[in-house]
Amino acid sequence: MPHIVVIGAGVIGLQTALFLLEAGHKVTIIAEHFPGDLDALYTSPWAGGQWRSHASPGQKQCDWDLQTFKYWTEIYEDELKRPDMPFEEKSGLGRYTSNFYWNNPSTSTELSHLPSHSPLSLWWTPHLPDIHLLTAPFPDPAIKTGISSTSFSFNPQKHITWLLRRIQQHPATAIQTLPLKLPVSDGLKGAIAAARSAVLDSTSTSSISGAPTAYINATGLGARFLVPDPAVHPIRGQTLLVRGEARGIYTHVMAGAGEGADERIAYVLPRNGTGTSLIGGSKQVGVWETGVDEGLSEEILGWARTLAPELCGGRDGGLEVLKVQVGLRPGRKGGVRVEREVVGGDGEVVVHAYGNGGAGFQNSVGCAREVVKLVGEVVAEKGEGV
């Protein structure tokens, strides 16, 4: 049975590990951080999050995003059929009406190239249920257009915990996790050598044996130092967790859009079943600062009051802030990297899966399936059957 080592335990690494197990592989996950850890460089817990495709027409990420939407729909509808399921066992997904607004359609990266700058011409609109154009009055007089659909908001910390639990409970039992910070001083070759050594040392106390067949590099922002890949960069995001569960998902693009530039965007994302919502946000390319910007927090609160007045139940009619969060999305100039590479003189095979930017969760299912496909090719070439 092939033995695959997944480096990284964010949403991409965990979703890939789950699909590798389902494909019949043995899996070891090596990561410095696992679900439950809260570090600004461990991106997944700090996601917004909602299903909002950042992909341009024709990009492979379009298909990845749709695969994720369908997969989440199946998970969510299965949970609806099980009303007695304990909350702690659920995936963290919630399905809501999602309203998306734009101030300047003619200059928006997303809309400016579309016929009549209409959001109904976005590539993904035929694939979402209940899609329709919104008309005035809008919640903010600066808004010029908008669309509504049914989509997903999710609790990222809950979702990655759910993924890890599914991995650990998989009937194959061919899984182990190793908390380990790999060295970066010798680049990818040194990191893979350290990972191989750790895996071989662990086999004496694990049900998993045998040298790794391939390695998955799902290190997100860490790939900048591990590979090293200078194209990887942070995209700073600041959000606030507030009391109250908004009636729907609200997204307001005030200026800019896309993964390559700063964006002025407001959003309100209900956290299903928690009585809370996440509000944001910011998208600051190349910014490593993880301290809280108090001025930005005040701006975010103002945006949220406009988009979701139902949350204004705090003192003096304001929003009750429970937590302020800062995270660094793993952006990459040139986009996501999913490809094979042979590393070192021993011919170790690495499949890279990083650089998803702010699209990691909505990319996760399609991206993970692409990685599993590449692993299958490696296994076939090495003559190691599943």
C-alpha positions in Angstrom: 0.0 0.0 0.0 1.5 3.4 -1.0 2.5 5.6 1.9 1.9 9.4 1.3 3.2 12.1 3.6 1.1 15.3 3.7 3.1 18.3 4.9 0.6 20.9 6.3 -2.7 20.6 8.2 -4.6 23.5 6.8 -7.8 22.9 4.8 -5.9 21.9 1.7 -3.7 19.4 3.5 -6.5 17.9 5.5 -8.9 17.6 2.6 -6.1 16.0 0.6 -5.3 13.6 3.4 -8.9 12.5 3.6 -9.2 11.8 -0.1 -5.9 10.0 -0.1 -7.2 7.7 2.6 -10.4 7.2 0.7 -8.3 6.2 -2.4 -6.6 3.5 -0.4 -3.3 5.1 0.6 -1.5 5.1 3.9 -1.1 8.7 5.1 1.1 10.5 7.5 0.4 14.2 8.2 3.4 16.3 9.3 2.6 19.9 10.5 3.7 22.5 12.9 0.1 23.5 13.6 -3.1 21.3 13.8 -6.7 22.3 14.3 -7.1 23.9 17.7 -3.9 25.9 17.3 -4.2 29.7 16.8 -1.3 31.2 15.0 -1.5 34.0 12.4 0.7 32.0 10.1 -1.7 29.0 10.4 -4.2 30.5 7.9 -7.2 28.2 7.9 -8.6 29.0 11.3 -8.8 32.7 10.4 -10.7 32.3 7.2 -14.0 34.3 6.7 -15.5 32.2 5.4 -18.0 31.8 2.6 -18.2 30.2 -0.8 -17.2 33.1 -3.0 -15.3 32.1 -6.2 -12.3 34.3 -7.0 -11.6 32.4 -10.2 -11.6 33.9 -13.6 -13.4 32.2 -16.5 -11.3 29.3 -17.9 -9.2 28.8 -14.9 -8.9 25.3 -13.4 -10.0 26.8 -10.1 -13.5 27.3 -11.6 -14.0 23.6 -11.6 -12.4 23.2 -8.2 -14.8 25.7 -6.7 -17.8 24.0 -8.2 -16.7 20.6 -7.0 -16.4 22.1 -3.5 -19.9 23.6 -3.7 -21.4 20.3 -4.7 -19.5 18.4 -2.0 -20.6 20.9 0.7 -24.2 20.6 -0.5 -24.1 16.8 0.0 -22.5 17.2 3.4 -25.0 19.9 4.5 -28.0 18.0 3.2 -26.9 14.8 4.9 -26.7 16.7 8.2 -30.2 18.1 7.7 -31.4 14.5 7.5 -29.9 13.8 10.9 -31.6 16.3 13.3 -30.3 14.5 16.3 -26.6 14.9 15.3 -24.7 16.6 18.1 -23.5 20.1 17.2 -19.9 19.2 17.9 -20.0 16.5 15.2 -21.2 18.8 12.5 -19.1 20.2 9.7 -19.5 23.9 10.5 -21.4 24.6 7.2 -24.4 26.8 7.0 -26.6 27.6 4.0 -28.1 31.1 3.7 -29.4 33.7 1.3 -26.3 35.5 0.0 -26.5 39.1 -1.2 -23.5 40.5 -3.1 -23.2 44.2 -3.8 -20.9 46.4 -5.9 -20.3 50.1 -5.9 -18.7 50.6 -9.3 -19.5 47.8 -11.8 -17.7 49.6 -14.7 -14.4 49.6 -12.8 -14.7 46.4 -10.8 -12.2 43.7 -11.8 -15.0 41.2 -11.6 -17.6 43.1 -13.6 -15.9 45.6 -15.9 -15.4 43.1 -18.7 -18.9 41.6 -18.6 -21.8 42.5 -20.9 -23.5 45.6 -19.4 -21.2 45.0 -16.4 -24.0 42.8 -15.1 -23.2 40.4 -12.2 -25.7 37.9 -13.7 -23.0 37.4 -16.4 -20.4 36.1 -13.9 -19.3 32.6 -14.9 -20.6 30.9 -11.7 -24.1 32.4 -11.6 -25.8 29.5 -13.5 -24.5 27.1 -11.0 -25.9 28.6 -7.8 -29.5 28.1 -6.7 -32.0 31.0 -6.5 -29.8 33.4 -8.4 -31.4 36.8 -9.3 -30.6 40.4 -9.7 -31.1 42.8 -6.8 -32.6 46.2 -7.3 -32.8 49.4 -5.3 -33.2 50.3 -2.5 -29.8 48.9 -1.4 -28.5 49.0 2.2 -25.9 51.6 1.1 -26.7 54.4 -1.3 -23.2 54.0 -2.9 -24.2 50.5 -4.2 -25.1 50.4 -7.9 -25.9 46.7 -8.4 -26.1 43.3 -6.7 -27.2 39.7 -7.0 -28.7 37.2 -4.6 -28.3 33.4 -4.4 -28.3 30.6 -1.9 -24.7 29.8 -0.8 -22.6 28.7 2.1 -21.0 30.4 5.1 -18.8 28.2 7.3 -17.0 28.2 10.6 -13.4 27.5 9.5 -12.1 26.3 12.9 -15.0 23.9 13.2 -14.7 22.7 9.6 -11.0 21.8 9.8 -11.6 20.1 13.1 -14.3 18.1 11.4 -12.0 17.1 8.6 -9.3 16.0 11.1 -11.9 13.9 13.0 -13.1 12.3 9.7 -9.4 11.4 8.9 -8.8 10.0 12.4 -12.0 8.0 12.3 -11.5 6.6 8.8 -11.9 2.8 8.8 -8.7 2.3 7.0 -6.9 3.3 10.2 -3.8 3.9 8.0 -3.2 7.3 9.4 -0.8 9.0 11.8 -0.1 12.7 12.7 3.3 14.0 13.6 3.5 17.5 15.1 6.8 18.8 13.7 8.3 22.0 12.4 10.5 21.1 9.4 13.7 23.0 8.8 13.9 25.6 6.1 17.6 26.4 6.0 18.3 23.7 3.4 15.3 24.3 1.3 12.8 21.7 0.1 15.5 19.0 -0.2 16.4 19.4 3.5 12.8 19.6 4.6 11.9 16.4 2.7 14.9 14.6 4.2 13.8 15.6 7.7 10.2 14.5 7.0 11.4 11.1 5.7 13.6 10.6 8.8 10.7 11.5 11.1 8.4 9.1 9.3 10.9 6.2 9.4 11.6 6.9 13.1 7.8 6.8 13.8 7.2 3.4 12.2 8.4 1.5 15.2 5.5 2.8 17.2 2.9 3.2 14.5 0.7 0.8 12.5 2.1 2.5 9.4 5.3 1.1 8.0 7.4 1.6 4.8 9.2 4.5 3.3 7.1 7.3 1.7 6.0 7.0 -1.9 5.4 10.7 -2.3 5.1 13.9 -0.3 2.4 16.6 -0.6 3.6 20.2 0.0 0.5 21.9 1.4 2.3 24.4 3.5 0.5 27.5 2.4 2.4 30.7 3.4 5.2 28.5 4.7 6.1 27.5 1.1 7.8 30.9 0.8 10.5 29.7 3.1 10.3 25.9 2.8 10.6 25.6 -1.0 11.6 28.4 -1.1 9.2 30.2 -3.4 9.5 34.0 -3.4 6.3 34.3 -5.4 4.4 33.4 -2.2 3.3 36.4 -0.1 0.8 37.3 2.7 -2.5 38.9 2.1 -3.5 40.3 5.5 -7.0 40.0 6.7 -8.7 41.5 9.8 -12.1 40.4 11.1 -14.3 40.8 14.1 -16.4 38.1 15.7 -19.7 39.7 17.0 -22.7 38.4 18.9 -25.7 37.5 16.9 -26.3 35.3 13.9 -27.0 37.4 10.8 -30.1 36.5 8.7 -27.9 36.0 5.6 -24.5 36.4 4.0 -23.7 40.0 2.9 -20.8 41.0 0.8 -20.1 44.6 -0.4 -17.2 45.3 -2.8 -16.5 49.0 -2.5 -13.3 49.2 -4.5 -11.0 46.7 -6.3 -11.4 42.9 -6.5 -9.4 39.9 -7.4 -6.4 38.2 -5.8 -3.7 40.5 -7.0 -4.5 43.8 -5.5 -5.8 45.5 -2.3 -9.5 45.3 -2.0 -12.0 47.4 -0.1 -14.6 44.9 0.9 -17.2 44.5 3.7 -18.8 41.2 4.6 -21.0 39.7 7.2 -20.9 35.9 7.6 -23.2 34.1 10.0 -21.7 31.2 11.9 -24.3 28.5 11.8 -25.7 27.4 15.2 -23.2 29.6 17.2 -25.2 32.8 17.7 -22.3 34.7 16.3 -21.2 36.3 13.0 -17.9 37.2 11.5 -17.6 40.7 10.0 -14.8 42.1 7.9 -12.7 42.8 6.3 -9.4 43.7 4.6 -7.2 42.4 1.9 -3.8 43.9 2.1 -1.3 42.3 -0.3 2.3 41.8 1.0 1.5 43.0 4.5 3.0 40.8 7.3 1.7 42.8 10.3 -0.4 40.7 12.6 -1.3 43.4 15.1 -4.8 44.8 15.3 -5.5 48.0 13.3 -8.0 49.8 15.6 -9.0 52.3 12.9 -9.8 49.4 10.5 -11.9 47.7 13.2 -14.1 50.9 13.5 -14.5 50.9 9.8 -15.6 47.3 9.8 -18.1 47.9 12.5 -19.6 50.8 10.5 -19.9 48.6 7.3 -21.5 45.8 9.3 -24.1 48.1 10.8 -25.1 49.1 7.3 -25.3 45.6 5.9 -26.8 43.8 8.8 -28.6 46.1 11.2 -30.2 43.0 12.8 -26.9 42.5 14.6 -27.1 45.9 16.4 -28.4 44.6 19.7 -25.5 45.6 21.8 -25.1 48.6 24.2 -26.3 51.9 22.6 -27.6 50.0 19.6 -24.1 48.9 18.5 -22.5 45.5 17.7 -21.1 43.5 20.6 -17.5 42.5 19.7 -16.4 39.2 21.1 -13.0 38.9 19.4 -10.7 40.7 16.9 -8.7 38.5 14.6 -5.9 38.9 12.1 -4.7 36.3 9.7 -2.4 36.1 6.7 -3.8 34.4 3.5 -1.2 32.5 1.4 -1.2 34.4 -1.8 1.1 33.6 -4.8 2.1 35.7 -7.8 1.1 33.5 -10.7 -1.6 31.7 -8.8 -2.0 28.4 -7.1 0.7 25.8 -7.7 -0.4 22.2 -8.1 2.3 20.1 -9.9 4.9 17.4 -9.4 8.6 17.9 -8.7 11.5 15.5 -8.2 13.7 16.6 -5.2 17.2 15.6 -4.4 19.5 12.9 -5.7 17.3 10.2 -4.3 14.4 11.1 -6.6 11.9 12.0 -3.9 8.6 13.0 -5.5 6.8 16.1 -4.2 3.3 17.2 -5.3 2.9 20.9 -4.5 -0.5 22.2 -3.4 -0.1 25.8 -2.2 -0.8 29.4 -3.1 -4.6 29.4 -2.9 -4.7 32.9 -1.5 -8.1 33.6 0.0 -9.7 30.8 -1.9 -8.4 27.8 0.1 -11.7 26.6 1.4 -13.7 26.9 -1.8 -10.8 25.4 -3.8 -10.3 22.6 -1.3 -12.3 19.7 -2.7 -11.3 20.2 -6.4 -7.7 21.0 -5.5 -7.4 17.9 -3.3 -8.8 15.7 -6.0 -6.3 17.1 -8.5 -3.5 16.3 -6.0 -4.8 12.7 -5.5 -4.8 12.3 -9.3 -1.2 13.3 -9.5 -0.3 10.9 -6.7 -2.1 8.1 -8.5 0.2 8.8 -11.5 3.3 8.6 -9.3 2.1 5.4 -7.7 1.5 3.8 -11.1 4.9 4.9 -12.4 6.6 3.4 -9.3 4.6 0.2 -9.7 3.1 0.4 -6.2 -0.5 -0.8 -6.2 -3.2 0.4 -3.8 
